[in-house]
């Protein structure tokens, strides 16, 4: 009786495995194999150490350089040593309190202070003056 049960269990498992293979076969038979079975090799660096040295040198140059990041937005880059001395001398700003000198959205003070003679600044001031009335 135990032998019959074991044999029946093996037949059942074999039949179940065959049915699962038929139902869940993940390789579609209608697609042809790809022509180039191996993908192209990735582009490798020919001199990774020199590339890293060049990358770090460029970063160091950027950290020591004074210049504009976005001149139209008034964002400048200062040397890292100067920035650290500014923090030492002045401390960190209190970011929890809103800046009293920061213009409100729609306020033209920043635009007028940066470029007062432009037509955009004059139009903004005229429009904000009309909106206040």
NUKEDREN-956775 format. One line per 4 residues: their letters; for each residue x, y negated, z of N, C-alpha, C, O. Coordinates in steps of 0.001 Angstrom, whole numbers, plus 500000, padded with zeros to 6 digits. Layout:
<sites>
A) X Y Z X Y Z X Y Z X Y Z  ... $
</sites>
This chain:
<sites>
XXXX) 500830 501185 500000 500000 500000 500000 500878 498747 500000 500590 497779 499295  501937 498773 500787 502853 497641 500832 503574 497482 499494 503831 496362 499053  503894 498584 498861 504554 498551 497563 503624 497975 496495 504071 497220 495631  502358 498316 496544 501387 497788 495589 501204 496286 495797 501090 495528 494833 $
XXXX) 501178 495865 497054 501048 494431 497351 502268 493664 496826 502103 492610 496211  503475 494161 497051 504699 493515 496572 504736 493444 495059 505119 492419 494494  504339 494533 494391 504306 494542 492923 503288 493549 492389 503559 492830 491427  502123 493512 493011 501095 492560 492587 501535 491121 492797 501247 490245 491981 $
XXXX) 502243 490885 493908 502753 489541 494186 503773 489121 493130 503752 487978 492674  504659 490027 492739 505648 489714 491705 504984 489432 490359 505374 488498 489659  503992 490229 489998 503270 490006 488742 502556 488659 488789 502579 487905 487816  501925 488358 489917 501229 487076 490060 502200 485903 489934 501907 484934 489235 $
XXXX) 503357 485979 490605 504339 484892 490540 504895 484720 489132 505090 483591 488680  505151 485811 488440 505650 485725 487065 504605 485086 486157 504930 484236 485329  503355 485496 486317 502273 484927 485513 502082 483443 485833 501858 482642 484926  502169 483070 487112 502024 481663 487508 503171 480828 486941 502944 479718 486460 $
XXXX) 504393 481344 486993 505538 480616 486450 505389 480419 484945 505696 479345 484427  504919 481450 484239 504714 481348 482798 503643 480306 482473 503813 479515 481545  502552 480299 483224 501474 479316 482994 501953 477897 483280 501630 476970 482537  502714 477726 484340 503240 476390 484666 504171 475913 483560 504140 474740 483189 $
XXXX) 504997 476808 483032 505902 476453 481939 505114 476018 480711 505501 475060 480043  504020 476701 480402 503197 476332 479252 502528 474971 479450 502478 474159 478527  502022 474730 480646 501273 473501 480905 502199 472296 481035 501915 471232 480485  503295 472458 481753 504159 471321 482064 505449 471304 481255 506471 470827 481747 $
XXXX) 505426 471796 480065 506613 471766 479215 506887 470313 478829 506056 469678 478180  508038 469787 479221 508317 468361 479023 509033 468061 477721 509168 466891 477362  509494 469062 477007 510161 468796 475735 509158 468997 474612 508758 470127 474331  508750 467910 473968 507787 468058 472880 508438 468772 471693 509570 468472 471312 $
XXXX) 507712 469708 471130 508263 470505 470033 508187 469772 468699 508844 470187 467744  507412 468703 468599 507234 468024 467324 508314 466973 467045 508420 466503 465912  509113 466592 468039 510154 465596 467812 511448 466272 467380 511876 467240 468008  512080 465774 466313 513364 466358 465914 514462 465905 466874 514330 464854 467502 $
XXXX) 515513 466658 466996 516609 466226 467866 517259 464965 467300 517284 464780 466083  517779 464103 468159 518402 462875 467658 519627 463194 466806 520325 464183 467031  519871 462319 465809 521001 462545 464909 522323 462425 465657 523214 463261 465506  522436 461385 466457 523653 461179 467229 523329 461516 468676 522775 460689 469400 $
XXXX) 523664 462704 469090 523282 463157 470420 524038 462435 471519 523523 462297 472629  525237 461975 471242 526002 461280 472285 525865 459773 472094 526064 459272 470987  525528 459045 473153 525405 457587 473030 526779 456950 472846 527811 457566 473113  526766 455712 472385 528026 455000 472211 528684 454796 473567 528014 454651 474590 $
XXXX) 529970 454788 473549 530717 454576 474788 530554 453124 475232 530471 452230 474390  530508 452880 476530 530385 451498 477000 531664 450721 476710 532752 451290 476623  531509 449417 476565 532674 448568 476356 533436 448464 477665 532907 447976 478664  534656 448917 477655 535483 448880 478849 536476 447736 478746 536875 447336 477653 $
XXXX) 536862 447227 479881 537861 446173 479898 539217 446785 479588 539573 447839 480114  539969 446110 478728 541289 446634 478394 542298 446327 479493 543246 447085 479695  542099 445214 480208 543013 444832 481293 542191 444321 482468 542101 443109 482662  541585 445211 483260 540694 444759 484329 541397 443943 485407 540805 443015 485958 $
XXXX) 542641 444270 485715 543354 443498 486741 543571 442060 486279 543374 441118 487046  543973 441899 485032 544198 440549 484507 542873 439797 484400 542829 438592 484651  541800 440486 484033 540487 439845 483980 540076 439344 485356 539524 438250 485477  540339 440135 486399 540004 439722 487759 540850 438534 488187 540344 437608 488821 $
XXXX) 542135 438552 487845 543012 437420 488172 542510 436156 487478 542454 435092 488094  542145 436266 486204 541627 435106 485464 540308 434616 486051 540083 433411 486159  539434 435552 486431 538144 435183 487013 538330 434430 488323 537694 433401 488551  539203 434946 489181 539445 434280 490466 540121 432933 490272 539832 431990 491008 $
XXXX) 541010 432823 489302 541654 431535 489026 540619 430513 488562 540683 429348 488953  539677 430935 487744 538619 430026 487286 537725 429612 488453 537332 428450 488549  537399 430558 489344 536611 430205 490524 537358 429210 491406 536765 428240 491878  538647 429437 491632 539446 428514 492443 539498 427134 491800 539425 426118 492492 $
XXXX) 539623 427100 490472 539651 425810 489770 538322 425078 489959 538302 423866 490176  537211 425816 489877 535894 425203 490070 535733 424684 491499 535144 423625 491713  536261 425437 492485 536125 425029 493882 536961 423803 494217 536660 423098 495180  537992 423539 493449 538874 422410 493729 538615 421222 492815 539364 420245 492843 $
XXXX) 537563 421294 492003 537318 420282 490988 536161 419360 491391 535176 419793 491988  536312 418103 491051 535256 417116 491242 534576 416916 489897 535252 416703 488890  533261 416981 489864 532559 416791 488598 531063 416945 488763 530558 417203 489856  530375 416781 487658 528915 416876 487646 528486 418312 487386 529040 418996 486525 $
XXXX) 527498 418756 488138 526832 420017 487848 525667 419718 486915 525513 420358 485874  524840 418731 487296 523725 418274 486470 523613 416770 486668 523031 416305 487649  524170 416021 485738 524218 414566 485886 522813 413956 485893 522550 413012 486638  521922 414488 485073 520574 413914 485004 519816 414106 486318 518976 413279 486672 $
XXXX) 520106 415183 487037 519442 415424 488320 520225 414833 489486 519757 414860 490624  521421 414297 489209 522230 413703 490264 522913 414727 491156 523168 414453 492329  523212 415901 490616 523864 416959 491390 525333 417001 491000 525679 417255 489846  526191 416748 491985 527629 416725 491735 528316 417847 492495 527787 418379 493471 $
XXXX) 529501 418192 492026 530329 419193 492687 531518 418461 493292 532161 417650 492626  531807 418750 494561 532972 418160 495207 533913 419289 495597 533476 420428 495763  535202 418990 495747 536134 420049 496142 535733 420668 497479 535210 419986 498360  535979 421943 497613 535558 422682 498804 536216 422130 500059 535588 422093 501118 $
XXXX) 537473 421701 499959 538145 421137 501133 537455 419854 501587 537284 419632 502785  537054 419002 500628 536339 417773 500978 534981 418092 501602 534550 417421 502540  534318 419107 501085 533017 419491 501639 533164 419993 503071 532341 419677 503931  534207 420773 503326 534411 421266 504691 534739 420114 505638 534259 420098 506771 $
XXXX) 535548 419151 505195 535853 417999 506048 534607 417150 506291 534442 416597 507379  533734 417039 505297 532492 416290 505485 531619 416959 506540 530990 416274 507348  531574 418278 506542 530786 418988 507549 531425 418829 508923 530721 418660 509918  532757 418881 508984 533442 418714 510268 533187 417319 510822 532906 417171 512011 $
XXXX) 533279 416304 509984 533121 414919 510440 531668 414548 510710 531383 413851 511684  530750 415000 509871 529352 414562 509962 528423 415621 510538 527307 415297 510946  528849 416860 510582 527974 417935 511032 527045 418375 509914 526978 417752 508854  526339 419446 510170 525381 419943 509185 524104 419118 509243 523721 418661 510320 $
XXXX) 523438 418918 508114 522172 418189 508144 521094 419014 508836 521153 420244 508860  520118 418325 509391 518989 418988 510035 517946 419268 508958 517182 418382 508575  517923 420505 508476 517028 420856 507380 515593 421042 507855 514686 421137 507028  515366 421098 509156 514000 421296 509637 513178 420017 509533 511952 420080 509435 $
XXXX) 513831 418859 509553 513132 417583 509444 513179 417091 508001 514241 417134 507381  512063 416625 507452 512099 416095 506088 512918 414810 506051 512922 414029 507002  513600 414611 504952 514439 413430 504776 513538 412208 504594 512666 412192 503725  513758 411196 505415 512918 409991 505351 513164 409215 504072 512272 408513 503596 $
XXXX) 514352 409328 503507 514653 408578 502287 514268 409341 501036 514326 408789 499937  513880 410586 501177 513507 411367 500003 512191 410837 499443 511247 410601 500197  512123 410653 498149 510893 410141 497560 509787 411190 497595 510042 412391 497503  508595 410725 497727 507435 411602 497673 507227 412028 496222 507664 411337 495303 $
XXXX) 506572 413145 496019 506282 413529 494640 505468 412443 493949 504477 411957 494494  505884 412074 492770 505217 411011 492041 505774 409639 492353 505388 408666 491704  506667 409525 493321 507279 408253 493675 508394 407959 492683 509141 408861 492304  508512 406731 492267 509478 406351 491247 510748 405753 491824 511597 405286 491065 $
XXXX) 510906 405751 493136 512077 405114 493731 513377 405754 493281 514341 405048 492986  513421 407060 493225 514643 407747 492822 514981 407434 491370 516137 407163 491045  513995 407468 490511 514223 407165 489100 514634 405716 488917 515548 405425 488145  513978 404811 489611 514304 403392 489488 515682 403089 490066 516383 402216 489555 $
XXXX) 516080 403792 491119 517401 403562 491697 518496 404102 490789 519567 403503 490688  518242 405219 490134 519263 405833 489289 519398 405114 487951 520511 404818 487518  518297 404836 487306 518320 404204 485980 517210 403157 485911 516169 403408 485304  517413 401984 486522 516320 401021 486648 515875 400390 485331 514723 399968 485226 $
XXXX) 516732 400313 484339 516381 399597 483106 515785 400486 482032 515437 399999 480957  515661 401756 482295 515118 402640 481267 513611 402474 481168 512939 402056 482111  513112 402815 480002 511667 402694 479792 510904 403696 480664 509777 403422 481076  511515 404864 480949 510841 405845 481793 510640 405300 483204 509577 405485 483797 $
XXXX) 511662 404624 483744 511542 404066 485092 510491 402965 485116 509696 402886 486052  510481 402118 484097 509500 401035 484055 508088 401585 483891 507159 401104 484540  507914 402590 483031 506592 403198 482856 506117 403872 484135 504940 403791 484487  507029 404534 484823 506668 405209 486072 506226 404191 487122 505241 404405 487828 $
XXXX) 506963 403083 487217 506599 402055 488192 505260 401415 487840 504458 401130 488729  505013 401187 486554 503733 400609 486148 502583 401569 486447 501535 401151 486940  502777 402849 486151 501724 403834 486397 501466 404017 487888 500318 404168 488306  502531 404003 488692 502322 404158 490131 501676 402906 490711 500918 402994 491677 $
XXXX) 501968 401738 490135 501324 400506 490589 499844 400507 490270 499035 400048 491076  499475 401022 489089 498069 401109 488709 497333 402144 489555 496154 401967 489861  498010 403208 489929 497366 404258 490723 497092 403790 492146 496150 404261 492783  497905 402870 492648 497721 402382 494020 496547 401415 494123 495995 401223 495206 $
X) 496170 400815 493023 495087 399816 493059 493765 400426 493284 492760 399718 493339 $
</sites>
